[in-house]
Amino acid sequence: MKVVVDKDIKNFIDLVNELDGLQDIKFTYVTSEEIDKHLLVDADVLFIRSTTKIDKKLLENSSVKLIGSATAGIDHIDIDYLESSQIRWFYSPGCNSSSVVHYVLSSIGYLKKINVMNEESTLGIIGCGNVGSKLRLILNKLKIKNMICDPYKDFDYLSSMEEVSQCEVISLHTPLTFSDKYSTHNMIDKYFLATSKVKTIINTSRGSIVNEKDLIEANNINYISDVWKNEPCPDTDSVNKAMIATPHIAGHSYEGKINGTINLLSSFMEVINVSKKNLTNNNKLLSGMTQNKPTNNKLKLNNFIDSYDIFSESKIFKELSNKSDKFISAADFINIRGMHKTRNDIC
């Protein structure tokens, strides 16, 4: 079995060497730029990050029958093509949820520092998935008022979209969807901005959930965003418009990355039917790799602010944007993402 692996998947090489039952597998480690249809002609499995687009163009005429992505999102995967071609696939939902929550809480701390939020403010959360639900729980621990909506869920504590739109500050935690009943593409547009009370938006989901053109024309909106339309070449006008702008690093804690790798390897071992004994031993080893800490009542907002300076990271990204033309180049965007300082989840 030949397995092609993006060598930048966090600690993948080190972990594979520690696991039992994988010695007969040929792992080929390459950069994401080296992953092309020629490399995959005789490959059986491909492990990727979000930097690799999985579609017919890449996989046609290859022998790949399994795709694994060490990511919480799937925007880079053409699921319809994979399923119609009978190519199995899996990803790592929720792997970086704590990291994204940390980013949002650091943003809230900044908003309180500049008096955009105060003790009476209520944060509206759109989306009650892995991130939104965890954010709600920690906000409750911190005694920060909040309400959350999600049309796909049926929990007693959920509010309606109309109620959440009356909050002055909202945080977005939805996938980017186009065709279903509750499409999120351009969900935050000029109509939403005109009819809601929202004055500040935190976006860690996907750039195209917000209509950036409408946002730029709305001069009274504070925008904190880690995600951008047309990544990895975001529009400099959008970046410059934002109060806080970062290069898609909200989920880039140590744990956020290593959890993606662990999910990848655990799923792979199940697919290839590693023996029960080896699977038990390997999963025990993998479970000890993360440094997640349980949420506790002693946490304070300053814990999140002090461990991650969101303003300084934004300043660096905006300086790059100011030096760029209409769009930030892909090379510059990827390079500045690599400058993100290592940080740990604290809950």
C-alpha positions as CSV (number, residue, x, y, z in Angstrom):
1,M,0.0,0.0,0.0
2,K,1.3,3.4,-1.0
3,V,0.2,6.4,1.1
4,V,1.0,9.9,0.0
5,V,1.2,12.3,2.9
6,D,1.5,16.1,3.1
7,K,4.6,16.3,5.2
8,D,3.4,19.4,7.0
9,I,0.6,17.5,8.7
10,K,1.5,18.1,12.3
11,N,3.8,15.4,13.8
12,F,2.5,12.8,11.4
13,I,5.9,11.3,10.6
14,D,6.9,11.1,14.3
15,L,3.6,9.5,15.3
16,V,3.5,6.9,12.5
17,N,6.9,5.7,13.6
18,E,5.5,5.0,17.1
19,L,2.5,3.1,16.0
20,D,2.2,-0.7,15.7
21,G,0.9,-2.5,12.7
22,L,1.8,0.1,10.1
23,Q,5.4,-1.1,9.3
24,D,4.5,-2.7,5.9
25,I,2.9,0.5,4.6
26,K,4.9,2.7,2.2
27,F,4.5,6.4,3.3
28,T,5.6,9.0,0.8
29,Y,6.1,12.4,2.3
30,V,5.8,15.5,0.0
31,T,4.9,19.2,0.2
32,S,1.4,20.2,-0.7
33,E,2.8,21.9,-3.8
34,E,4.2,18.5,-5.0
35,I,0.8,16.7,-4.8
36,D,-0.3,16.4,-8.4
37,K,-2.0,13.8,-10.6
38,H,1.4,12.3,-11.7
39,L,2.4,11.6,-8.1
40,L,-0.9,9.9,-7.4
41,V,-1.0,7.5,-10.4
42,D,0.1,4.5,-8.3
43,A,-1.0,5.8,-4.8
44,D,-3.7,4.1,-2.8
45,V,-4.2,6.7,-0.1
46,L,-3.8,10.5,0.1
47,F,-3.5,12.5,3.4
48,I,-3.9,16.2,3.0
49,R,-4.4,19.6,4.6
50,S,-6.8,22.3,3.4
51,T,-4.1,23.6,1.0
52,T,-4.8,20.7,-1.4
53,K,-7.9,20.8,-3.6
54,I,-9.5,17.4,-4.0
55,D,-11.4,17.0,-7.2
56,K,-11.6,15.2,-10.5
57,K,-8.7,17.1,-12.0
58,L,-6.4,15.8,-9.3
59,L,-7.6,12.2,-8.9
60,E,-8.8,11.1,-12.4
61,N,-6.8,8.2,-13.7
62,S,-5.1,7.7,-10.3
63,S,-5.5,4.6,-8.1
64,V,-6.4,6.5,-5.0
65,K,-9.3,4.9,-3.1
66,L,-9.1,6.8,0.2
67,I,-8.7,10.5,1.1
68,G,-8.0,11.7,4.6
69,S,-8.0,15.4,5.6
70,A,-6.4,16.6,8.8
71,T,-8.9,19.5,8.9
72,A,-12.2,20.5,10.5
73,G,-13.5,21.9,7.2
74,I,-14.2,20.3,3.9
75,D,-14.5,23.2,1.5
76,H,-11.4,21.9,-0.4
77,I,-13.0,18.5,-1.0
78,D,-15.4,17.7,-3.9
79,I,-17.5,15.3,-2.0
80,D,-19.9,14.6,-4.9
81,Y,-17.0,13.5,-7.1
82,L,-15.5,11.3,-4.4
83,E,-18.7,9.5,-3.7
84,S,-19.7,9.1,-7.4
85,S,-16.2,7.6,-7.9
86,Q,-16.5,5.3,-4.9
87,I,-13.5,6.9,-3.2
88,R,-13.8,6.8,0.6
89,W,-13.0,9.9,2.6
90,F,-12.9,11.3,6.1
91,Y,-11.8,14.5,7.9
92,S,-11.4,15.8,11.4
93,P,-14.5,17.7,12.5
94,G,-14.1,19.7,15.7
95,C,-10.3,19.0,16.0
96,N,-9.5,22.7,16.4
97,S,-12.7,23.9,18.1
98,S,-11.0,24.9,21.4
99,S,-8.5,26.9,19.4
100,V,-11.2,28.8,17.5
101,V,-13.1,29.5,20.8
102,H,-9.8,31.0,22.2
103,Y,-9.6,33.3,19.2
104,V,-13.2,34.5,19.7
105,L,-12.6,35.1,23.4
106,S,-9.4,37.1,22.7
107,S,-11.5,39.1,20.3
108,I,-14.2,39.7,23.0
109,G,-11.4,40.8,25.3
110,Y,-10.2,43.3,22.7
111,L,-13.8,44.6,22.2
112,K,-14.2,45.1,25.9
113,K,-10.8,46.9,26.1
114,I,-12.0,49.5,23.5
115,N,-15.5,49.7,25.0
116,V,-17.4,48.1,22.2
117,M,-18.6,45.5,24.6
118,N,-19.4,45.9,28.3
119,E,-20.8,43.8,31.1
120,E,-24.4,44.3,29.8
121,S,-23.5,43.3,26.2
122,T,-24.9,40.0,24.8
123,L,-22.9,38.1,22.2
124,G,-25.0,36.5,19.5
125,I,-23.7,33.1,18.2
126,I,-24.9,31.9,14.8
127,G,-24.2,28.1,14.6
128,C,-24.4,25.5,17.3
129,G,-21.9,23.0,16.0
130,N,-18.5,22.0,17.5
131,V,-17.3,25.6,17.9
132,G,-20.5,27.4,18.6
133,S,-21.7,25.0,21.3
134,K,-18.3,25.1,23.0
135,L,-18.1,28.9,22.8
136,R,-21.6,29.1,24.5
137,L,-20.5,26.8,27.4
138,I,-17.3,28.8,28.1
139,L,-19.2,32.1,27.8
140,N,-21.6,30.8,30.5
141,K,-18.6,29.9,32.7
142,L,-17.3,33.4,32.2
143,K,-20.7,34.9,32.9
144,I,-20.7,36.6,29.6
145,K,-24.3,37.0,28.3
146,N,-25.0,35.2,25.1
147,M,-27.7,33.7,22.8
148,I,-27.3,31.1,20.1
149,C,-29.3,30.1,17.0
150,D,-29.1,27.1,14.6
151,P,-32.0,26.1,12.4
152,Y,-30.8,22.5,12.2
153,K,-30.8,22.0,16.0
154,D,-33.8,21.6,18.4
155,F,-32.4,22.5,21.9
156,D,-34.4,24.3,24.5
157,Y,-31.8,27.0,24.9
158,L,-31.7,28.0,21.2
159,S,-32.9,31.4,20.1
160,S,-34.2,32.4,16.6
161,M,-32.1,34.1,14.0
162,E,-34.3,37.2,14.4
163,E,-33.5,37.3,18.1
164,V,-29.8,36.9,17.6
165,S,-29.8,39.6,15.0
166,Q,-30.8,42.1,17.7
167,C,-27.4,41.6,19.4
168,E,-24.9,44.3,18.6
169,V,-22.1,41.8,18.5
170,I,-22.3,38.4,16.7
171,S,-19.9,35.5,16.1
172,L,-20.3,33.3,13.1
173,H,-19.8,29.5,13.4
174,T,-21.4,27.9,10.4
175,P,-20.2,26.0,7.3
176,L,-20.3,27.6,3.9
177,T,-23.3,26.2,2.1
178,F,-24.9,27.2,-1.2
179,S,-27.9,25.1,-2.1
180,D,-29.8,23.9,1.0
181,K,-32.7,25.6,2.7
182,Y,-30.5,27.6,5.0
183,S,-27.7,28.6,2.6
184,T,-25.0,30.6,4.4
185,H,-23.3,32.0,1.3
186,N,-23.5,35.8,1.6
187,M,-25.7,35.3,4.6
188,I,-24.4,38.5,6.1
189,D,-25.3,41.0,3.3
190,K,-26.6,44.5,3.0
191,Y,-30.2,43.4,3.8
192,F,-29.0,41.7,7.0
193,L,-26.9,44.7,8.0
194,A,-29.8,47.1,7.3
195,T,-32.4,45.2,9.2
196,S,-30.4,43.9,12.2
197,K,-28.9,45.8,15.2
198,V,-25.5,44.2,14.6
199,K,-22.6,46.6,14.7
200,T,-19.7,44.1,15.2
201,I,-19.1,40.8,13.5
202,I,-16.6,38.1,14.4
203,N,-16.0,35.7,11.5
204,T,-13.9,32.5,12.0
205,S,-16.0,30.3,9.7
206,R,-15.6,31.1,6.0
207,G,-15.0,34.4,4.2
208,S,-17.9,34.1,1.8
209,I,-20.5,33.8,4.6
210,V,-20.1,37.6,4.7
211,N,-20.6,39.6,1.5
212,E,-17.4,41.6,1.8
213,K,-18.5,44.2,-0.8
214,D,-21.6,45.0,1.2
215,L,-19.6,45.1,4.4
216,I,-17.1,47.6,2.9
217,E,-20.0,49.9,1.9
218,A,-21.5,49.7,5.4
219,N,-19.3,52.2,7.2
220,N,-20.8,51.5,10.6
221,I,-19.7,47.9,11.0
222,N,-16.7,46.7,13.0
223,Y,-15.3,43.5,11.4
224,I,-13.1,41.0,13.1
225,S,-12.2,38.3,10.6
226,D,-9.8,35.4,10.3
227,V,-11.3,34.2,7.0
228,W,-11.6,35.8,3.6
229,K,-13.2,35.4,0.2
230,N,-10.8,34.2,-2.4
231,E,-8.2,32.7,0.0
232,P,-5.3,32.5,-0.3
233,C,-5.5,35.7,-2.2
234,P,-7.8,38.0,-0.1
235,D,-8.9,41.4,-1.3
236,T,-6.8,44.0,0.4
237,D,-9.8,46.4,0.7
238,S,-11.6,43.8,2.8
239,V,-8.5,43.2,5.0
240,N,-7.9,46.9,5.4
241,K,-11.6,47.5,6.3
242,A,-11.5,45.0,9.2
243,M,-10.9,46.2,12.7
244,I,-8.9,43.0,13.3
245,A,-7.7,40.9,10.4
246,T,-5.7,37.6,10.6
247,P,-4.6,35.1,8.0
248,H,-6.8,32.1,8.8
249,I,-5.0,31.0,11.9
250,A,-7.8,30.9,14.5
251,G,-7.6,27.1,14.6
252,H,-3.8,26.9,14.7
253,S,-3.1,26.0,18.2
254,Y,-0.8,23.0,18.9
255,E,-3.8,20.9,20.0
256,G,-5.9,22.1,17.1
257,K,-3.3,20.7,14.6
258,I,-2.3,17.6,16.5
259,N,-5.9,16.6,17.0
260,G,-6.4,16.7,13.3
261,T,-3.4,14.3,12.9
262,I,-4.7,12.0,15.6
263,N,-8.2,11.8,14.0
264,L,-6.5,11.1,10.7
265,L,-4.5,8.2,12.0
266,S,-7.3,6.7,14.1
267,S,-9.7,6.7,11.2
268,F,-7.0,5.2,8.9
269,M,-6.3,2.4,11.3
270,E,-9.9,1.4,11.4
271,V,-10.2,1.5,7.6
272,I,-7.3,-0.8,7.1
273,N,-8.4,-3.1,9.9
274,V,-5.4,-2.9,12.2
275,S,-5.6,-5.7,14.8
276,K,-7.7,-5.0,17.9
277,K,-4.6,-5.2,20.1
278,N,-2.5,-2.8,18.0
279,L,-5.5,-0.5,17.7
280,T,-6.0,-0.3,21.4
281,N,-2.3,0.3,22.1
282,N,-2.0,2.9,19.3
283,N,-5.1,4.9,20.4
284,K,-3.8,4.9,24.0
285,L,-0.6,6.4,22.7
286,L,-2.4,9.0,20.5
287,S,-4.7,10.1,23.3
288,G,-1.7,11.1,25.4
289,M,-0.4,13.5,22.7
290,T,-2.9,16.3,23.3
291,Q,-2.6,18.9,26.1
292,N,-6.3,19.8,26.3
293,K,-7.3,21.0,29.7
294,P,-10.9,20.7,31.1
295,T,-13.0,23.8,31.2
296,N,-13.2,25.0,34.8
297,N,-14.9,27.7,36.8
298,K,-11.7,29.5,37.6
299,L,-11.1,30.7,34.0
300,K,-11.2,34.4,33.4
301,L,-11.4,36.3,30.2
302,N,-7.9,37.6,30.8
303,N,-6.5,34.0,30.6
304,F,-7.4,34.0,26.9
305,I,-6.3,37.6,26.2
306,D,-2.9,37.2,27.9
307,S,-2.0,34.0,26.1
308,Y,-2.9,35.3,22.6
309,D,-2.4,38.9,21.4
310,I,-4.8,39.1,18.6
311,F,-4.1,42.8,17.9
312,S,-0.4,42.3,17.3
313,E,-1.1,39.5,14.8
314,S,-3.6,41.7,13.0
315,K,-1.1,44.6,12.8
316,I,1.4,42.3,11.0
317,F,-1.2,41.1,8.6
318,K,-2.5,44.6,7.8
319,E,1.0,45.8,7.2
320,L,1.3,43.1,4.5
321,S,-2.0,44.1,3.1
322,N,-1.0,47.7,2.8
323,K,2.1,46.7,0.8
324,S,0.1,44.6,-1.6
325,D,-1.9,45.6,-4.7
326,K,-5.6,44.6,-5.1
327,F,-5.0,41.2,-3.7
328,I,-2.5,39.6,-1.2
329,S,-0.5,37.0,-3.1
330,A,-0.9,33.4,-2.3
331,A,2.8,33.1,-1.4
332,D,2.7,36.0,1.0
333,F,-0.5,34.7,2.6
334,I,0.9,31.2,3.2
335,N,4.2,32.7,4.4
336,I,2.5,34.9,7.0
337,R,0.4,32.1,8.2
338,G,3.6,30.2,9.0
339,M,4.7,33.1,11.2
340,H,1.8,32.4,13.7
341,K,3.4,31.8,17.1
342,T,2.8,28.4,18.7
343,R,0.0,28.6,21.3
344,N,-1.8,26.1,23.4
345,D,-5.5,25.6,24.1
346,I,-6.3,26.6,27.7
347,C,-9.7,24.9,28.0
